[in-house]
């Protein structure tokens, strides 16, 4: 008998962060996370995590909106005759935008599909490594001494790359302080989350003195042309994040010279299958990529670690250990060893939610029968 999808659960959980995380677009103290569980006709389950935040600040999506569009439009559009993530992508294509909502649904179906076949996420995507190097993202702090203490702790934990969040008024001096304290050998990069304009080019050019790996998304999400202009004014490579929502966007950015590095966040581009397409495109053009993070629990982290094991991911990603964000994760924790995380090898994501922990942090559940 052919296996089909019998229903989808939308589950909200509340996950307090171990410390506030500040970026140029706001401060987060907890994560309101939407999990999706796909159940097949033979009882197999597939899990995935929506990266949308509580408010539409990183992008236009937010968690309540993601749940609403899943309930009203995306889940009802799922193919009823098979468990096939590629078919899910085709079925959801007519709906404009909502990449994070599409991603979580496609990923949950893919997890179920791979559990049915016994294949791991990493193997299916084309992973080339069993371990991935890990970087960490350090938020904007109240003072430089506080920043230096935080970076010192992450370096001591073994993270192989440090990323500093920056904004106007918090850029050159914190970078200078970190570089002077930890030396030229520390792999260091910065992320502006679109906080600057081309008027700030001279200020951004001051970062050239610190030997950074890259400056990430300095200008507006929708302005590749000005990123291309800025790239001509800086020695530091420009990396695009929020600007890249598809393989087509990646191709345009590469053609324009708007970036020489790409941060691939699967949720932002609509899922791991599109993320793989961007990886393949970038690799064909000699453009390095790395895997960004959205403060994921173990469910989202497992998928990101698998993606980061593909051969074109030549820079350390924001694939931090679980305790970077959460005192208790909803899965067995990801633990850094020698600056690396092991890639899960079991079927599907290769990791399961811990039932007791999941129940404790759940705030609501919604079942949609198909």
C-alpha positions as CSV (number, residue, x, y, z in Angstrom):
1,X,0.0,0.0,0.0
2,X,1.4,3.4,-1.0
3,X,2.4,5.7,1.9
4,X,0.8,9.1,2.0
5,X,0.6,12.1,4.3
6,X,-2.2,11.7,6.8
7,X,-1.9,15.0,8.7
8,X,0.3,17.8,9.9
9,X,0.7,19.2,13.4
10,X,1.7,22.8,14.0
11,X,3.3,23.1,17.5
12,X,4.4,26.3,19.2
13,X,7.1,26.2,21.9
14,X,8.7,28.8,24.1
15,X,12.4,28.7,24.4
16,X,14.2,31.3,26.6
17,X,17.7,32.2,25.5
18,X,20.6,31.9,28.0
19,X,21.4,35.6,27.3
20,X,19.8,38.4,25.3
21,X,20.9,38.5,21.7
22,X,21.1,42.0,20.2
23,X,21.4,42.8,16.5
24,X,20.9,46.0,14.5
25,X,17.2,45.2,14.2
26,X,16.4,44.4,17.9
27,X,17.0,42.4,21.0
28,X,15.8,38.8,21.5
29,X,15.4,37.2,25.0
30,X,13.4,34.2,24.0
31,X,12.3,32.2,20.9
32,X,8.7,31.6,20.0
33,X,9.3,28.6,17.8
34,X,6.9,26.9,15.4
35,X,7.6,23.2,14.8
36,X,5.9,21.2,12.1
37,X,5.3,17.5,12.4
38,X,4.2,15.6,9.3
39,X,2.6,12.2,10.0
40,X,2.3,9.6,7.2
41,X,-0.3,6.8,6.7
42,X,2.1,4.2,8.2
43,X,2.9,6.3,11.3
44,X,6.3,7.7,10.2
45,X,6.9,11.2,11.4
46,X,8.9,14.1,9.9
47,X,9.9,17.1,11.9
48,X,11.1,20.6,11.0
49,X,11.5,24.0,12.6
50,X,10.3,27.4,11.2
51,X,12.9,30.1,11.5
52,X,10.5,33.0,11.5
53,X,10.8,35.3,14.5
54,X,8.1,36.8,16.6
55,X,8.2,40.1,14.8
56,X,8.8,40.9,11.1
57,X,12.2,42.5,11.6
58,X,14.8,40.2,10.0
59,X,12.4,39.8,7.1
60,X,8.7,40.3,6.3
61,X,7.8,36.9,7.8
62,X,6.9,36.3,11.5
63,X,5.8,33.3,13.4
64,X,2.0,34.0,13.7
65,X,1.9,34.8,10.0
66,X,3.8,31.6,9.1
67,X,1.3,29.5,11.1
68,X,-1.6,31.2,9.5
69,X,-0.4,30.7,5.9
70,X,0.5,27.1,6.6
71,X,-3.0,26.5,8.0
72,X,-4.9,28.3,5.4
73,X,-3.0,27.7,2.2
74,X,0.2,25.6,2.3
75,X,-0.8,22.5,4.2
76,X,-4.0,22.1,2.2
77,X,-1.9,22.3,-1.0
78,X,0.3,19.3,-0.1
79,X,0.3,16.4,-2.6
80,X,-2.1,13.8,-1.2
81,X,-0.8,10.8,-3.1
82,X,2.9,10.5,-2.0
83,X,5.6,11.6,0.5
84,X,7.9,13.6,-1.8
85,X,9.6,16.8,-0.9
86,X,10.3,17.7,-4.5
87,X,6.6,17.5,-5.2
88,X,5.9,19.7,-2.2
89,X,8.1,22.4,-3.7
90,X,6.2,22.3,-6.9
91,X,2.9,22.4,-5.1
92,X,3.8,25.4,-3.1
93,X,5.4,27.4,-5.9
94,X,2.2,29.2,-7.0
95,X,2.0,30.9,-3.6
96,X,4.1,34.1,-3.5
97,X,6.7,34.6,-0.8
98,X,6.4,33.0,2.6
99,X,9.8,31.2,2.1
100,X,10.1,30.3,5.8
101,X,6.7,28.7,6.0
102,X,7.4,26.8,2.7
103,X,10.7,25.7,4.0
104,X,9.4,24.2,7.3
105,X,6.7,22.2,5.5
106,X,9.0,20.9,2.7
107,X,11.7,20.0,5.3
108,X,9.2,18.1,7.5
109,X,8.1,16.1,4.5
110,X,11.7,15.5,3.5
111,X,12.5,14.2,7.0
112,X,9.6,11.8,6.8
113,X,10.5,10.8,3.2
114,X,14.1,10.0,4.2
115,X,13.0,8.1,7.4
116,X,10.9,5.9,5.1
117,X,13.9,5.2,2.9
118,X,16.5,5.0,5.7
119,X,18.7,7.7,4.1
120,X,20.2,10.6,6.2
121,X,19.6,14.2,5.5
122,X,23.4,14.7,4.9
123,X,23.6,11.9,2.4
124,X,20.6,13.0,0.5
125,X,21.9,16.6,0.1
126,X,25.4,15.4,-0.9
127,X,27.5,15.9,2.2
128,X,31.2,15.5,1.8
129,X,32.3,15.7,5.5
130,X,31.4,13.9,8.7
131,X,32.2,17.0,10.9
132,X,31.8,20.7,10.2
133,X,33.8,23.6,11.6
134,X,31.7,25.9,13.8
135,X,31.6,29.7,14.2
136,X,29.6,31.7,16.6
137,X,27.7,34.9,16.2
138,X,28.2,37.5,18.9
139,X,25.5,40.1,19.4
140,X,25.9,43.8,20.1
141,X,27.0,44.4,23.7
142,X,26.7,47.2,26.1
143,X,30.4,47.8,26.3
144,X,33.7,46.7,24.7
145,X,34.9,45.0,27.9
146,X,31.7,42.9,27.9
147,X,32.3,42.1,24.3
148,X,35.8,41.0,24.9
149,X,34.7,38.8,27.8
150,X,32.1,37.1,25.6
151,X,34.6,36.5,22.7
152,X,37.1,35.2,25.2
153,X,34.6,32.6,26.4
154,X,33.8,31.5,22.8
155,X,37.4,31.2,21.8
156,X,38.1,29.1,25.0
157,X,35.2,26.8,23.9
158,X,37.0,26.2,20.6
159,X,34.9,28.1,18.1
160,X,37.1,28.5,15.0
161,X,35.5,31.7,13.8
162,X,33.9,34.8,15.5
163,X,31.2,36.9,13.9
164,X,30.5,40.3,15.4
165,X,27.1,42.0,14.9
166,X,27.7,45.7,14.0
167,X,25.6,48.8,13.5
168,X,26.4,52.5,13.1
169,X,28.2,53.6,16.3
170,X,29.2,50.0,17.0
171,X,31.6,48.9,14.3
172,X,35.3,50.0,14.0
173,X,36.1,50.3,17.7
174,X,34.7,46.9,18.8
175,X,36.4,45.2,15.8
176,X,39.6,46.9,16.6
177,X,39.4,45.8,20.3
178,X,38.7,42.2,19.4
179,X,41.5,42.1,16.8
180,X,44.0,43.7,19.2
181,X,43.0,41.3,22.0
182,X,43.0,38.1,20.1
183,X,45.5,38.7,17.3
184,X,45.5,38.4,13.5
185,X,45.1,34.6,13.5
186,X,41.5,34.7,14.8
187,X,39.1,34.2,11.9
188,X,36.9,37.3,12.3
189,X,33.9,38.7,10.3
190,X,31.1,41.2,10.9
191,X,27.4,41.3,10.1
192,X,25.5,44.5,9.7
193,X,22.0,43.1,9.0
194,X,21.4,45.9,6.4
195,X,22.1,48.7,8.9
196,X,24.1,51.0,6.6
197,X,23.7,52.9,3.4
198,X,26.2,53.7,0.6
199,X,26.8,57.1,2.4
200,X,28.6,55.1,5.0
201,X,31.1,53.6,2.6
202,X,34.0,55.5,4.1
203,X,33.2,54.3,7.6
204,X,32.8,50.7,6.3
205,X,36.2,51.0,4.5
206,X,37.8,51.5,7.9
207,X,37.1,47.9,8.6
208,X,39.6,47.0,5.8
209,X,42.4,47.5,8.3
210,X,41.5,44.5,10.4
211,X,41.9,41.5,8.0
212,X,38.2,40.4,8.2
213,X,37.0,37.4,6.3
214,X,34.0,39.4,5.1
215,X,31.4,42.1,5.9
216,X,27.9,40.6,5.8
217,X,24.9,42.4,4.4
218,X,26.0,46.0,4.9
219,X,23.3,47.6,2.8
220,X,19.5,47.1,2.2
221,X,18.2,43.7,1.3
222,X,16.8,44.8,-2.0
223,X,19.7,46.8,-3.3
224,X,22.2,44.6,-5.1
225,X,23.3,47.5,-7.4
226,X,24.6,49.5,-4.5
227,X,26.2,46.5,-2.9
228,X,28.1,46.1,-6.2
229,X,29.2,49.7,-6.0
230,X,30.3,49.2,-2.4
231,X,32.3,46.1,-3.3
232,X,34.5,48.3,-5.5
233,X,35.2,50.6,-2.6
234,X,36.2,48.0,0.0
235,X,39.1,45.5,0.1
236,X,37.1,43.3,2.5
237,X,34.9,40.8,0.7
238,X,31.1,41.5,0.8
239,X,28.8,38.6,1.7
240,X,25.1,38.7,1.1
241,X,22.5,37.2,3.4
242,X,19.1,38.8,3.4
243,X,19.4,39.8,-0.3
244,X,19.6,36.1,-1.4
245,X,16.1,34.5,-1.4
246,X,16.6,32.1,-4.3
247,X,19.1,30.6,-6.7
248,X,18.0,33.3,-9.2
249,X,18.9,36.0,-6.7
250,X,22.3,34.4,-6.1
251,X,22.9,34.3,-9.9
252,X,22.0,38.0,-10.2
253,X,24.3,38.9,-7.3
254,X,27.2,37.0,-8.7
255,X,26.7,38.5,-12.2
256,X,26.5,42.1,-10.8
257,X,29.5,41.6,-8.6
258,X,27.3,42.5,-5.5
259,X,29.1,39.9,-3.4
260,X,32.0,37.4,-3.5
261,X,30.6,35.2,-0.7
262,X,27.1,34.0,0.1
263,X,25.5,33.1,3.5
264,X,22.9,30.4,2.8
265,X,20.1,30.3,5.3
266,X,17.8,27.5,4.1
267,X,14.7,29.0,5.7
268,X,15.2,32.3,4.0
269,X,15.5,30.7,0.5
270,X,12.5,28.4,0.9
271,X,14.1,25.1,2.0
272,X,17.1,22.8,1.8
273,X,16.5,21.8,-1.8
274,X,16.8,25.4,-3.0
275,X,19.7,25.9,-0.6
276,X,21.5,23.0,-2.4
277,X,20.8,24.7,-5.7
278,X,22.4,27.9,-4.5
279,X,25.4,25.9,-3.2
280,X,25.8,24.2,-6.6
281,X,25.5,27.5,-8.5
282,X,28.0,29.3,-6.2
283,X,30.4,26.4,-6.4
284,X,30.3,26.4,-10.2
285,X,31.3,30.1,-10.1
286,X,34.0,29.7,-7.4
287,X,32.0,31.7,-4.8
288,X,32.4,30.4,-1.2
289,X,29.3,29.8,0.8
290,X,28.6,29.2,4.5
291,X,25.5,28.2,6.5
292,X,23.9,30.9,8.6
293,X,21.8,30.4,11.7
294,X,18.5,31.7,13.1
295,X,18.9,30.6,16.8
296,X,17.6,27.2,16.0
297,X,16.8,24.4,18.4
298,X,18.3,21.0,17.8
299,X,15.7,20.2,15.1
300,X,16.8,23.1,12.9
301,X,20.4,22.7,13.9
302,X,20.5,19.1,12.7
303,X,19.4,20.1,9.2
304,X,21.8,23.0,9.1
305,X,24.8,20.9,10.1
306,X,23.9,18.4,7.4
307,X,23.8,21.2,4.8
308,X,27.1,22.7,6.0
309,X,28.8,19.4,5.2
310,X,28.4,19.9,1.5
311,X,31.7,20.5,-0.4
312,X,31.1,24.2,-1.3
313,X,30.7,25.2,2.3
314,X,34.3,26.2,2.7
315,X,33.8,28.8,5.5
316,X,32.7,28.0,9.1
317,X,29.0,28.7,9.6
318,X,26.9,29.9,12.5
319,X,26.4,26.2,13.5
320,X,27.0,26.8,17.2
321,X,26.5,24.2,20.0
322,X,23.1,24.0,21.6
323,X,24.1,25.7,24.9
324,X,25.1,28.8,23.0
325,X,21.4,29.7,23.1
326,X,19.5,27.3,25.3
327,X,20.0,25.9,28.8
328,X,18.1,22.8,27.7
329,X,17.5,21.9,24.0
330,X,14.4,20.0,22.8
331,X,16.8,17.3,21.4
332,X,20.0,15.7,22.6
333,X,22.3,18.7,22.6
334,X,24.8,19.5,19.9
335,X,28.2,19.7,21.6
336,X,31.3,21.4,20.1
337,X,34.4,19.2,20.1
338,X,37.7,20.7,18.7
339,X,35.7,23.5,17.1
340,X,33.5,21.1,15.2
341,X,30.1,19.4,15.3
342,X,29.4,15.9,14.1
343,X,27.0,15.5,11.2
344,X,24.0,13.3,12.2
345,X,24.0,10.0,10.3
346,X,20.7,8.4,11.2
347,X,17.6,8.4,8.9
348,X,16.2,11.8,8.1
349,X,17.4,14.5,10.4
350,X,19.0,11.8,12.5
351,X,17.7,13.4,15.7
352,X,14.5,13.2,17.7
353,X,12.7,15.6,20.0
354,X,12.9,14.7,23.6
355,X,9.2,14.0,24.5
356,X,9.4,15.2,28.1
357,X,11.2,18.5,27.3
358,X,9.0,19.1,24.3
359,X,5.8,18.8,26.4
360,X,7.2,21.1,29.0
361,X,8.0,24.0,26.5
362,X,4.9,23.5,24.3
363,X,2.4,26.4,24.4
364,X,-0.1,25.2,21.8
365,X,-0.7,22.5,19.2
366,X,-2.9,22.4,16.1
367,X,-3.7,19.3,14.1
368,X,-4.6,19.5,10.4
369,X,-6.1,16.3,8.9
370,X,-5.5,15.6,5.3
